[in-house]
């Protein structure tokens, strides 16, 4: 009887892809729940995800530090209200050290494929290093901002100078006295352009569409404030809670009452008029689309940087690159020594370029031929025991993604507890439940500011918003508080049916 009971509650083996906030947080929670057979596969040689990769000058978070950290691992000595890249990366590394996760991580293991074996109900994972791994459960924590997007402009291979994407910043290149061309004015460029303006002798800033930019309410924390956070945990939690509530209220403006955002639009316009003295630049820097339709950015030095006389704002398209610079649609050639791409990420291509194959040999690309969708943003019908962190429609425009991730951690743990009661079986979300859920999410997006007609990285090639969550984060947490096994079918391995 004892042996049978132990077998009925056998913990499944788990493989996690990625060691950013999602992968590290999931591993910590798995350990706390008593699961020990955990392997993390990391494509690079270090942890940190996007905060390891994005080392460009000025890299920082636009969510407050105390909220952009795990609730179960508070950090009391943040130096700033909005954390910088080095400090955020150090925080992730400290979590790895504290929980002794490094022995579980296999570095330099870029996952190329994952295939569900219906005979054994296990996932078989193959990496670029030529290694193969097997596990009962596969959890993906690859994030949405991990694959740099490069514009499809010919001639870059002919360019005789240096070029790189901001997410792969080349720190060996000295920009002092150089003619620099920056392609794109998104969230990364908003941060790094002010940092390099003083170095470059001449800077051409190529803007496809303007961004709404608000002042960043940043400040340094004093030693006294840090001491209070450490000595009074209740104050630390209360401070975090106040940030959360303040951010959460903004969901109403994005999803139902977009007119409220006009207050912020006026504030952005006033900020631009305050710092930009060139009327031609000013006209190009204020967007024509509704605020919030694309990501709202925050910066205290963007407008001042663009206003510099040696910075040229160019809003026409680019035809090609050549050996010495950039050729515009008008045929004008502008010389450059260095080209920096601030062109964002391929956010809607979830899990690419990993080739994932589920039941009956169906690939995830085939399942998502008409757009990415997942039940509660976590599970996909036809792909048993596959759990996605930061999957379709779980991104936020108003609050911290770590709150969403922690909701997903809890849901996955609930699923693993269900699996432990049925050793060897696999759980596959029912297609009708997934379809119904997806319809509810898409209806929730109707009327949101993201449907205001602009082109953004929130929309896939079909014009469907597969990225954002259409409501409050606490409603998502409520929806993911536990797994309802009625949403799933439990499958025995085919080998048992043979």
VEXVEX-699109 format. One line per field, with one value per residue (C-alpha): residue number from 1; residue in three letters; chain; y, z, x. Coordinates in steps of 0.05 Angstrom, whole numbers, padded with zeros to 5 digits. Example, Ala and Ser with C-alpha at 12.3 -4.5 7.8 and 13.67 -1.06 7.14 Angstrom:
n	(1 | 2)
res	(ALA | SER)
chain	(A | A)
Y	(-00090 | -00021)
Z	(00156 | 00143)
X	(00246 | 00273)
//
This chain:
n	(1 | 2 | 3 | 4 | 5 | 6 | 7 | 8 | 9 | 10 | 11 | 12 | 13 | 14 | 15 | 16 | 17 | 18 | 19 | 20 | 21 | 22 | 23 | 24 | 25 | 26 | 27 | 28 | 29 | 30 | 31 | 32 | 33 | 34 | 35 | 36 | 37 | 38 | 39 | 40 | 41 | 42 | 43 | 44 | 45 | 46 | 47 | 48 | 49 | 50 | 51 | 52 | 53 | 54 | 55 | 56 | 57 | 58 | 59 | 60 | 61 | 62 | 63 | 64 | 65 | 66 | 67 | 68 | 69 | 70 | 71 | 72 | 73 | 74 | 75 | 76 | 77 | 78 | 79 | 80 | 81 | 82 | 83 | 84 | 85 | 86 | 87 | 88 | 89 | 90 | 91 | 92 | 93 | 94 | 95 | 96 | 97 | 98 | 99 | 100 | 101 | 102 | 103 | 104 | 105 | 106 | 107 | 108 | 109 | 110 | 111 | 112 | 113 | 114 | 115 | 116 | 117 | 118 | 119 | 120 | 121 | 122 | 123 | 124 | 125 | 126 | 127 | 128 | 129 | 130 | 131 | 132 | 133 | 134 | 135 | 136 | 137 | 138 | 139 | 140 | 141 | 142 | 143 | 144 | 145 | 146 | 147 | 148 | 149 | 150 | 151 | 152 | 153 | 154 | 155 | 156 | 157 | 158 | 159 | 160 | 161 | 162 | 163 | 164 | 165 | 166 | 167 | 168 | 169 | 170 | 171 | 172 | 173 | 174 | 175 | 176 | 177 | 178 | 179 | 180 | 181 | 182 | 183 | 184 | 185 | 186 | 187 | 188 | 189 | 190 | 191 | 192 | 193 | 194 | 195 | 196 | 197 | 198 | 199 | 200 | 201 | 202 | 203 | 204 | 205 | 206 | 207 | 208 | 209 | 210 | 211 | 212 | 213 | 214 | 215 | 216 | 217 | 218 | 219 | 220 | 221 | 222 | 223 | 224 | 225 | 226 | 227 | 228 | 229 | 230 | 231 | 232 | 233 | 234 | 235 | 236 | 237 | 238 | 239 | 240 | 241 | 242 | 243 | 244 | 245 | 246 | 247 | 248 | 249 | 250 | 251 | 252 | 253 | 254 | 255 | 256 | 257 | 258 | 259 | 260 | 261 | 262 | 263 | 264 | 265 | 266 | 267 | 268 | 269 | 270 | 271 | 272 | 273 | 274 | 275 | 276 | 277 | 278 | 279 | 280 | 281 | 282 | 283 | 284 | 285 | 286 | 287 | 288 | 289 | 290 | 291 | 292 | 293 | 294 | 295 | 296 | 297 | 298 | 299 | 300 | 301 | 302 | 303 | 304 | 305 | 306 | 307 | 308 | 309 | 310 | 311 | 312 | 313 | 314 | 315 | 316 | 317 | 318 | 319 | 320 | 321 | 322 | 323 | 324 | 325 | 326 | 327 | 328 | 329 | 330 | 331 | 332 | 333 | 334 | 335 | 336 | 337 | 338 | 339 | 340 | 341 | 342 | 343 | 344 | 345 | 346 | 347 | 348 | 349 | 350 | 351 | 352 | 353 | 354 | 355 | 356 | 357 | 358 | 359 | 360 | 361 | 362 | 363 | 364 | 365 | 366 | 367 | 368 | 369 | 370 | 371 | 372 | 373 | 374 | 375 | 376 | 377 | 378 | 379 | 380 | 381 | 382 | 383 | 384 | 385 | 386 | 387 | 388 | 389 | 390 | 391 | 392 | 393 | 394 | 395 | 396 | 397 | 398 | 399 | 400 | 401 | 402 | 403 | 404 | 405 | 406 | 407 | 408 | 409 | 410 | 411 | 412 | 413 | 414 | 415 | 416 | 417 | 418 | 419 | 420 | 421 | 422 | 423 | 424 | 425 | 426 | 427 | 428 | 429 | 430 | 431 | 432 | 433 | 434 | 435 | 436 | 437 | 438 | 439 | 440 | 441 | 442 | 443 | 444 | 445 | 446 | 447 | 448 | 449 | 450 | 451 | 452 | 453 | 454 | 455 | 456 | 457 | 458 | 459 | 460 | 461 | 462 | 463 | 464 | 465 | 466 | 467 | 468 | 469 | 470 | 471 | 472 | 473 | 474 | 475 | 476 | 477 | 478 | 479 | 480 | 481 | 482 | 483 | 484 | 485 | 486 | 487 | 488 | 489 | 490 | 491 | 492 | 493 | 494 | 495 | 496 | 497 | 498)
res	(UNK | UNK | UNK | UNK | UNK | UNK | UNK | UNK | UNK | UNK | UNK | UNK | UNK | UNK | UNK | UNK | UNK | UNK | UNK | UNK | UNK | UNK | UNK | UNK | UNK | UNK | UNK | UNK | UNK | UNK | UNK | UNK | UNK | UNK | UNK | UNK | UNK | UNK | UNK | UNK | UNK | UNK | UNK | UNK | UNK | UNK | UNK | UNK | UNK | UNK | UNK | UNK | UNK | UNK | UNK | UNK | UNK | UNK | UNK | UNK | UNK | UNK | UNK | UNK | UNK | UNK | UNK | UNK | UNK | UNK | UNK | UNK | UNK | UNK | UNK | UNK | UNK | UNK | UNK | UNK | UNK | UNK | UNK | UNK | UNK | UNK | UNK | UNK | UNK | UNK | UNK | UNK | UNK | UNK | UNK | UNK | UNK | UNK | UNK | UNK | UNK | UNK | UNK | UNK | UNK | UNK | UNK | UNK | UNK | UNK | UNK | UNK | UNK | UNK | UNK | UNK | UNK | UNK | UNK | UNK | UNK | UNK | UNK | UNK | UNK | UNK | UNK | UNK | UNK | UNK | UNK | UNK | UNK | UNK | UNK | UNK | UNK | UNK | UNK | UNK | UNK | UNK | UNK | UNK | UNK | UNK | UNK | UNK | UNK | UNK | UNK | UNK | UNK | UNK | UNK | UNK | UNK | UNK | UNK | UNK | UNK | UNK | UNK | UNK | UNK | UNK | UNK | UNK | UNK | UNK | UNK | UNK | UNK | UNK | UNK | UNK | UNK | UNK | UNK | UNK | UNK | UNK | UNK | UNK | UNK | UNK | UNK | UNK | UNK | UNK | UNK | UNK | UNK | UNK | UNK | UNK | UNK | UNK | UNK | UNK | UNK | UNK | UNK | UNK | UNK | UNK | UNK | UNK | UNK | UNK | UNK | UNK | UNK | UNK | UNK | UNK | UNK | UNK | UNK | UNK | UNK | UNK | UNK | UNK | UNK | UNK | UNK | UNK | UNK | UNK | UNK | UNK | UNK | UNK | UNK | UNK | UNK | UNK | UNK | UNK | UNK | UNK | UNK | UNK | UNK | UNK | UNK | UNK | UNK | UNK | UNK | UNK | UNK | UNK | UNK | UNK | UNK | UNK | UNK | UNK | UNK | UNK | UNK | UNK | UNK | UNK | UNK | UNK | UNK | UNK | UNK | UNK | UNK | UNK | UNK | UNK | UNK | UNK | UNK | UNK | UNK | UNK | UNK | UNK | UNK | UNK | UNK | UNK | UNK | UNK | UNK | UNK | UNK | UNK | UNK | UNK | UNK | UNK | UNK | UNK | UNK | UNK | UNK | UNK | UNK | UNK | UNK | UNK | UNK | UNK | UNK | UNK | UNK | UNK | UNK | UNK | UNK | UNK | UNK | UNK | UNK | UNK | UNK | UNK | UNK | UNK | UNK | UNK | UNK | UNK | UNK | UNK | UNK | UNK | UNK | UNK | UNK | UNK | UNK | UNK | UNK | UNK | UNK | UNK | UNK | UNK | UNK | UNK | UNK | UNK | UNK | UNK | UNK | UNK | UNK | UNK | UNK | UNK | UNK | UNK | UNK | UNK | UNK | UNK | UNK | UNK | UNK | UNK | UNK | UNK | UNK | UNK | UNK | UNK | UNK | UNK | UNK | UNK | UNK | UNK | UNK | UNK | UNK | UNK | UNK | UNK | UNK | UNK | UNK | UNK | UNK | UNK | UNK | UNK | UNK | UNK | UNK | UNK | UNK | UNK | UNK | UNK | UNK | UNK | UNK | UNK | UNK | UNK | UNK | UNK | UNK | UNK | UNK | UNK | UNK | UNK | UNK | UNK | UNK | UNK | UNK | UNK | UNK | UNK | UNK | UNK | UNK | UNK | UNK | UNK | UNK | UNK | UNK | UNK | UNK | UNK | UNK | UNK | UNK | UNK | UNK | UNK | UNK | UNK | UNK | UNK | UNK | UNK | UNK | UNK | UNK | UNK | UNK | UNK | UNK | UNK | UNK | UNK | UNK | UNK | UNK | UNK | UNK | UNK | UNK | UNK | UNK | UNK | UNK | UNK | UNK | UNK | UNK | UNK | UNK | UNK | UNK | UNK | UNK | UNK | UNK | UNK | UNK | UNK | UNK | UNK | UNK | UNK | UNK | UNK | UNK | UNK | UNK | UNK | UNK | UNK | UNK | UNK)
chain	(A | A | A | A | A | A | A | A | A | A | A | A | A | A | A | A | A | A | A | A | A | A | A | A | A | A | A | A | A | A | A | A | A | A | A | A | A | A | A | A | A | A | A | A | A | A | A | A | A | A | A | A | A | A | A | A | A | A | A | A | A | A | A | A | A | A | A | A | A | A | A | A | A | A | A | A | A | A | A | A | A | A | A | A | A | A | A | A | A | A | A | A | A | A | A | A | A | A | A | A | A | A | A | A | A | A | A | A | A | A | A | A | A | A | A | A | A | A | A | A | A | A | A | A | A | A | A | A | A | A | A | A | A | A | A | A | A | A | A | A | A | A | A | A | A | A | A | A | A | A | A | A | A | A | A | A | A | A | A | A | A | A | A | A | A | A | A | A | A | A | A | A | A | A | A | A | A | A | A | A | A | A | A | A | A | A | A | A | A | A | A | A | A | A | A | A | A | A | A | A | A | A | A | A | A | A | A | A | A | A | A | A | A | A | A | A | A | A | A | A | A | A | A | A | A | A | A | A | A | A | A | A | A | A | A | A | A | A | A | A | A | A | A | A | A | A | A | A | A | A | A | A | A | A | A | A | A | A | A | A | A | A | A | A | A | A | A | A | A | A | A | A | A | A | A | A | A | A | A | A | A | A | A | A | A | A | A | A | A | A | A | A | A | A | A | A | A | A | A | A | A | A | A | A | A | A | A | A | A | A | A | A | A | A | A | A | A | A | A | A | A | A | A | A | A | A | A | A | A | A | A | A | A | A | A | A | A | A | A | A | A | A | A | A | A | A | A | A | A | A | A | A | A | A | A | A | A | A | A | A | A | A | A | A | A | A | A | A | A | A | A | A | A | A | A | A | A | A | A | A | A | A | A | A | A | A | A | A | A | A | A | A | A | A | A | A | A | A | A | A | A | A | A | A | A | A | A | A | A | A | A | A | A | A | A | A | A | A | A | A | A | A | A | A | A | A | A | A | A | A | A | A | A | A | A | A | A | A | A | A | A | A | A | A | A | A | A | A | A | A | A | A | A | A | A | A | A | A | A | A | A | A | A | A | A | A | A | A | A | A | A | A | A | A | A | A | A | A | A | A | A | A | A | A | A | A | A | A | A | A | A | A | A | A | A | A | A | A)
Y	(00000 | 00049 | 00033 | 00043 | 00110 | 00134 | 00114 | 00151 | 00216 | 00211 | 00279 | 00288 | 00306 | 00377 | 00413 | 00489 | 00527 | 00595 | 00626 | 00696 | 00718 | 00664 | 00604 | 00623 | 00639 | 00575 | 00533 | 00565 | 00550 | 00479 | 00468 | 00497 | 00449 | 00389 | 00375 | 00358 | 00329 | 00397 | 00416 | 00486 | 00493 | 00560 | 00579 | 00627 | 00620 | 00658 | 00670 | 00733 | 00729 | 00797 | 00831 | 00792 | 00808 | 00882 | 00917 | 00980 | 01047 | 01070 | 01003 | 01004 | 00980 | 01021 | 00985 | 01004 | 00962 | 00937 | 00910 | 00885 | 00831 | 00767 | 00776 | 00716 | 00746 | 00820 | 00864 | 00921 | 00958 | 00979 | 01041 | 01072 | 01073 | 01044 | 00991 | 00993 | 00934 | 00918 | 00919 | 00877 | 00826 | 00823 | 00810 | 00750 | 00723 | 00731 | 00690 | 00635 | 00635 | 00637 | 00577 | 00539 | 00533 | 00533 | 00457 | 00449 | 00494 | 00468 | 00527 | 00536 | 00490 | 00526 | 00484 | 00468 | 00420 | 00389 | 00329 | 00295 | 00220 | 00190 | 00121 | 00144 | 00211 | 00246 | 00305 | 00295 | 00358 | 00366 | 00423 | 00455 | 00425 | 00356 | 00335 | 00302 | 00309 | 00275 | 00296 | 00286 | 00361 | 00416 | 00489 | 00544 | 00609 | 00641 | 00707 | 00751 | 00800 | 00752 | 00752 | 00818 | 00842 | 00866 | 00907 | 00877 | 00929 | 00908 | 00924 | 00917 | 00865 | 00917 | 00968 | 00980 | 01006 | 00973 | 00953 | 00918 | 00912 | 00947 | 00880 | 00856 | 00920 | 00920 | 00952 | 00947 | 01002 | 01072 | 01121 | 01182 | 01229 | 01180 | 01191 | 01146 | 01124 | 01098 | 01059 | 01060 | 01101 | 01049 | 01033 | 01015 | 01076 | 01122 | 01098 | 01092 | 01152 | 01204 | 01164 | 01166 | 01235 | 01270 | 01221 | 01221 | 01277 | 01269 | 01227 | 01210 | 01184 | 01146 | 01146 | 01106 | 01131 | 01176 | 01150 | 01179 | 01194 | 01214 | 01239 | 01183 | 01192 | 01164 | 01178 | 01148 | 01115 | 01144 | 01099 | 01115 | 01091 | 01027 | 01015 | 01024 | 00975 | 00924 | 00935 | 00943 | 00887 | 00910 | 00978 | 00945 | 00904 | 00964 | 01005 | 00949 | 00944 | 01019 | 01015 | 00956 | 00990 | 01055 | 01017 | 00972 | 01030 | 01046 | 00982 | 01019 | 01071 | 01019 | 00972 | 01010 | 01085 | 01105 | 01177 | 01180 | 01172 | 01241 | 01271 | 01235 | 01254 | 01328 | 01317 | 01285 | 01342 | 01393 | 01356 | 01356 | 01431 | 01444 | 01414 | 01415 | 01483 | 01462 | 01467 | 01416 | 01364 | 01380 | 01368 | 01299 | 01279 | 01284 | 01222 | 01225 | 01158 | 01152 | 01147 | 01076 | 01043 | 01030 | 01023 | 01087 | 01103 | 01141 | 01184 | 01248 | 01262 | 01237 | 01304 | 01341 | 01292 | 01297 | 01373 | 01374 | 01409 | 01351 | 01303 | 01297 | 01267 | 01232 | 01207 | 01183 | 01109 | 01076 | 01045 | 01010 | 01011 | 01017 | 01016 | 01083 | 01096 | 01099 | 01115 | 01144 | 01137 | 01205 | 01181 | 01221 | 01188 | 01200 | 01176 | 01135 | 01102 | 01060 | 01035 | 01017 | 00981 | 00998 | 00959 | 00918 | 00845 | 00791 | 00789 | 00752 | 00693 | 00654 | 00599 | 00610 | 00585 | 00522 | 00469 | 00439 | 00377 | 00352 | 00295 | 00261 | 00297 | 00365 | 00423 | 00485 | 00527 | 00486 | 00492 | 00567 | 00577 | 00626 | 00660 | 00642 | 00622 | 00585 | 00567 | 00620 | 00637 | 00573 | 00508 | 00491 | 00436 | 00379 | 00391 | 00352 | 00371 | 00433 | 00496 | 00565 | 00623 | 00692 | 00660 | 00690 | 00747 | 00752 | 00815 | 00880 | 00953 | 00978 | 00935 | 00886 | 00822 | 00789 | 00791 | 00752 | 00704 | 00688 | 00673 | 00625 | 00593 | 00576 | 00548 | 00503 | 00478 | 00461 | 00423 | 00383 | 00364 | 00337 | 00299 | 00269 | 00234 | 00199 | 00175 | 00167 | 00203 | 00269 | 00326 | 00359 | 00419 | 00407 | 00442 | 00468 | 00499 | 00532 | 00560 | 00587 | 00620 | 00651 | 00680 | 00711 | 00743 | 00770 | 00799 | 00831 | 00865 | 00894 | 00968 | 00972 | 01026 | 00973 | 00966 | 01039 | 01025 | 01035 | 00983 | 00956 | 00895 | 00875 | 00852 | 00791 | 00784 | 00774 | 00839 | 00799 | 00820 | 00758 | 00794 | 00834 | 00815 | 00854 | 00870 | 00873 | 00829 | 00807 | 00779 | 00738 | 00714 | 00693 | 00655 | 00618 | 00605 | 00529 | 00478 | 00453 | 00382 | 00384 | 00430 | 00374 | 00303 | 00256 | 00210 | 00144 | 00129 | 00088 | 00035 | 00017 | 00009 | -00036)
Z	(00000 | 00018 | -00045 | -00088 | -00054 | -00068 | -00140 | -00146 | -00124 | -00162 | -00183 | -00257 | -00287 | -00314 | -00366 | -00369 | -00430 | -00412 | -00350 | -00349 | -00298 | -00321 | -00319 | -00254 | -00217 | -00241 | -00219 | -00149 | -00141 | -00166 | -00114 | -00059 | -00079 | -00071 | -00144 | -00152 | -00222 | -00257 | -00315 | -00343 | -00414 | -00431 | -00501 | -00474 | -00425 | -00369 | -00338 | -00344 | -00409 | -00438 | -00380 | -00399 | -00473 | -00471 | -00446 | -00488 | -00454 | -00411 | -00409 | -00354 | -00336 | -00343 | -00285 | -00214 | -00182 | -00123 | -00169 | -00222 | -00175 | -00146 | -00088 | -00056 | -00063 | -00043 | -00053 | -00004 | -00029 | -00099 | -00115 | -00159 | -00165 | -00236 | -00239 | -00288 | -00329 | -00286 | -00222 | -00249 | -00277 | -00210 | -00177 | -00222 | -00210 | -00135 | -00138 | -00175 | -00121 | -00062 | -00087 | -00114 | -00184 | -00224 | -00218 | -00252 | -00311 | -00376 | -00410 | -00485 | -00500 | -00552 | -00561 | -00634 | -00628 | -00578 | -00596 | -00555 | -00554 | -00550 | -00534 | -00469 | -00456 | -00452 | -00487 | -00525 | -00532 | -00580 | -00575 | -00623 | -00583 | -00607 | -00539 | -00526 | -00463 | -00441 | -00389 | -00370 | -00371 | -00415 | -00392 | -00439 | -00411 | -00473 | -00465 | -00520 | -00526 | -00541 | -00617 | -00647 | -00707 | -00766 | -00821 | -00891 | -00924 | -00977 | -00978 | -00905 | -00924 | -00970 | -00914 | -00899 | -00828 | -00765 | -00752 | -00696 | -00662 | -00596 | -00563 | -00584 | -00568 | -00591 | -00534 | -00572 | -00620 | -00598 | -00622 | -00604 | -00663 | -00709 | -00757 | -00728 | -00760 | -00713 | -00746 | -00704 | -00647 | -00602 | -00529 | -00534 | -00576 | -00528 | -00476 | -00514 | -00560 | -00504 | -00479 | -00545 | -00570 | -00535 | -00564 | -00637 | -00681 | -00724 | -00711 | -00761 | -00727 | -00775 | -00749 | -00781 | -00732 | -00671 | -00601 | -00544 | -00491 | -00419 | -00365 | -00323 | -00249 | -00228 | -00167 | -00125 | -00059 | 00001 | 00051 | 00101 | 00052 | 00038 | 00113 | 00124 | 00069 | 00101 | 00174 | 00163 | 00116 | 00124 | 00096 | 00038 | 00022 | 00029 | -00017 | -00069 | -00061 | -00072 | -00136 | -00160 | -00147 | -00180 | -00242 | -00243 | -00248 | -00316 | -00345 | -00348 | -00395 | -00442 | -00446 | -00435 | -00426 | -00474 | -00471 | -00403 | -00439 | -00471 | -00405 | -00416 | -00489 | -00470 | -00419 | -00473 | -00521 | -00468 | -00452 | -00525 | -00532 | -00469 | -00496 | -00573 | -00602 | -00675 | -00702 | -00757 | -00707 | -00659 | -00713 | -00728 | -00655 | -00636 | -00661 | -00700 | -00675 | -00610 | -00548 | -00521 | -00589 | -00588 | -00526 | -00485 | -00468 | -00410 | -00411 | -00382 | -00435 | -00502 | -00526 | -00504 | -00542 | -00607 | -00601 | -00606 | -00670 | -00692 | -00688 | -00752 | -00749 | -00814 | -00824 | -00896 | -00912 | -00927 | -00995 | -00982 | -00949 | -00989 | -00975 | -00940 | -00911 | -00920 | -00982 | -00969 | -01010 | -01041 | -01066 | -01015 | -00991 | -00919 | -00898 | -00834 | -00798 | -00752 | -00760 | -00698 | -00704 | -00651 | -00687 | -00630 | -00627 | -00661 | -00604 | -00638 | -00659 | -00595 | -00584 | -00652 | -00678 | -00637 | -00677 | -00630 | -00649 | -00610 | -00618 | -00686 | -00712 | -00714 | -00707 | -00666 | -00729 | -00761 | -00700 | -00700 | -00775 | -00763 | -00703 | -00636 | -00581 | -00516 | -00459 | -00406 | -00445 | -00418 | -00451 | -00524 | -00547 | -00580 | -00540 | -00475 | -00414 | -00449 | -00407 | -00434 | -00390 | -00419 | -00475 | -00521 | -00493 | -00426 | -00440 | -00404 | -00421 | -00351 | -00298 | -00283 | -00323 | -00261 | -00230 | -00290 | -00287 | -00214 | -00232 | -00284 | -00235 | -00190 | -00247 | -00271 | -00200 | -00195 | -00261 | -00236 | -00173 | -00217 | -00259 | -00197 | -00182 | -00249 | -00259 | -00332 | -00358 | -00396 | -00394 | -00458 | -00457 | -00492 | -00559 | -00542 | -00477 | -00512 | -00568 | -00519 | -00478 | -00539 | -00561 | -00493 | -00495 | -00565 | -00546 | -00487 | -00535 | -00576 | -00563 | -00530 | -00550 | -00583 | -00635 | -00654 | -00722 | -00714 | -00732 | -00671 | -00647 | -00609 | -00675 | -00715 | -00790 | -00790 | -00752 | -00690 | -00621 | -00596 | -00544 | -00494 | -00436 | -00441 | -00369 | -00297 | -00274 | -00213 | -00258 | -00293 | -00225 | -00205 | -00271 | -00260 | -00185 | -00197 | -00253 | -00267 | -00291 | -00330 | -00379 | -00396 | -00420 | -00388 | -00435 | -00420 | -00460 | -00522 | -00499 | -00443 | -00494 | -00540)
X	(00000 | 00056 | 00094 | 00032 | 00017 | 00088 | 00082 | 00016 | 00050 | 00115 | 00140 | 00151 | 00218 | 00221 | 00262 | 00260 | 00284 | 00314 | 00344 | 00314 | 00262 | 00213 | 00260 | 00296 | 00232 | 00199 | 00259 | 00257 | 00183 | 00192 | 00246 | 00203 | 00147 | 00194 | 00209 | 00283 | 00290 | 00298 | 00343 | 00349 | 00375 | 00407 | 00431 | 00484 | 00540 | 00507 | 00438 | 00396 | 00357 | 00341 | 00379 | 00441 | 00435 | 00415 | 00477 | 00469 | 00485 | 00427 | 00392 | 00340 | 00271 | 00207 | 00173 | 00191 | 00246 | 00206 | 00153 | 00201 | 00227 | 00199 | 00150 | 00183 | 00253 | 00249 | 00310 | 00313 | 00375 | 00353 | 00393 | 00340 | 00265 | 00273 | 00327 | 00385 | 00408 | 00470 | 00430 | 00373 | 00422 | 00458 | 00391 | 00377 | 00447 | 00438 | 00374 | 00412 | 00466 | 00419 | 00379 | 00439 | 00410 | 00474 | 00485 | 00417 | 00435 | 00466 | 00497 | 00510 | 00452 | 00410 | 00347 | 00334 | 00276 | 00228 | 00185 | 00131 | 00140 | 00070 | 00099 | 00129 | 00093 | 00159 | 00189 | 00254 | 00295 | 00353 | 00403 | 00452 | 00509 | 00485 | 00458 | 00390 | 00349 | 00285 | 00234 | 00161 | 00147 | 00173 | 00168 | 00188 | 00214 | 00244 | 00208 | 00180 | 00238 | 00295 | 00302 | 00325 | 00285 | 00327 | 00294 | 00291 | 00335 | 00385 | 00459 | 00480 | 00531 | 00564 | 00571 | 00644 | 00635 | 00611 | 00539 | 00501 | 00433 | 00424 | 00408 | 00477 | 00515 | 00588 | 00625 | 00691 | 00669 | 00688 | 00634 | 00676 | 00678 | 00641 | 00584 | 00530 | 00465 | 00411 | 00355 | 00291 | 00264 | 00232 | 00242 | 00316 | 00334 | 00298 | 00348 | 00414 | 00409 | 00417 | 00477 | 00515 | 00495 | 00552 | 00603 | 00581 | 00606 | 00543 | 00481 | 00427 | 00364 | 00318 | 00247 | 00191 | 00139 | 00143 | 00134 | 00094 | 00147 | 00130 | 00177 | 00207 | 00190 | 00258 | 00300 | 00355 | 00338 | 00374 | 00411 | 00355 | 00301 | 00341 | 00348 | 00273 | 00258 | 00305 | 00285 | 00211 | 00189 | 00117 | 00135 | 00172 | 00110 | 00065 | 00109 | 00107 | 00031 | 00022 | 00062 | 00021 | -00045 | -00023 | -00001 | -00061 | -00111 | -00080 | -00111 | -00178 | -00148 | -00117 | -00176 | -00241 | -00233 | -00178 | -00201 | -00166 | -00100 | -00108 | -00084 | -00018 | -00016 | -00020 | 00035 | 00079 | 00066 | 00084 | 00148 | 00168 | 00153 | 00193 | 00257 | 00254 | 00267 | 00272 | 00200 | 00212 | 00237 | 00181 | 00129 | 00158 | 00167 | 00093 | 00055 | -00009 | -00036 | -00074 | -00031 | -00026 | -00037 | 00037 | 00080 | 00085 | 00157 | 00188 | 00251 | 00278 | 00330 | 00303 | 00276 | 00338 | 00382 | 00342 | 00343 | 00420 | 00442 | 00486 | 00427 | 00386 | 00316 | 00300 | 00230 | 00233 | 00244 | 00310 | 00321 | 00387 | 00455 | 00518 | 00593 | 00594 | 00526 | 00450 | 00410 | 00340 | 00277 | 00291 | 00358 | 00398 | 00461 | 00481 | 00550 | 00559 | 00617 | 00572 | 00500 | 00461 | 00395 | 00344 | 00290 | 00261 | 00245 | 00204 | 00155 | 00098 | 00141 | 00133 | 00185 | 00217 | 00265 | 00253 | 00217 | 00164 | 00125 | 00065 | 00015 | 00006 | 00068 | 00035 | 00084 | 00070 | 00077 | 00021 | -00022 | -00012 | -00019 | -00075 | -00044 | -00014 | -00062 | -00056 | -00103 | -00092 | -00029 | 00004 | -00019 | -00033 | -00080 | -00043 | 00021 | 00014 | 00056 | 00081 | 00075 | 00093 | 00113 | 00099 | 00060 | 00006 | -00035 | 00002 | 00042 | 00024 | 00024 | 00008 | 00041 | 00098 | 00105 | 00134 | 00065 | 00039 | 00097 | 00084 | 00011 | 00037 | 00085 | 00027 | -00015 | 00042 | 00054 | -00020 | -00014 | 00046 | 00009 | -00047 | 00004 | 00036 | -00029 | -00027 | 00045 | 00064 | 00004 | 00005 | -00046 | -00069 | -00115 | -00181 | -00188 | -00258 | -00233 | -00175 | -00219 | -00270 | -00216 | -00183 | -00250 | -00260 | -00191 | -00201 | -00269 | -00235 | -00187 | -00244 | -00249 | -00180 | -00132 | -00088 | -00143 | -00139 | -00109 | -00034 | 00018 | 00054 | 00093 | 00030 | -00001 | 00018 | 00020 | -00056 | -00067 | -00089 | -00065 | -00031 | 00012 | -00027 | -00072 | -00138 | -00151 | -00129 | -00072 | -00110 | -00164 | -00110 | -00085 | -00154 | -00163 | -00097 | -00104 | -00108 | -00115 | -00185 | -00172 | -00238 | -00202 | -00154 | -00153 | -00104 | -00068 | -00034 | 00029 | 00016 | 00065 | 00016 | -00040 | 00000)
//
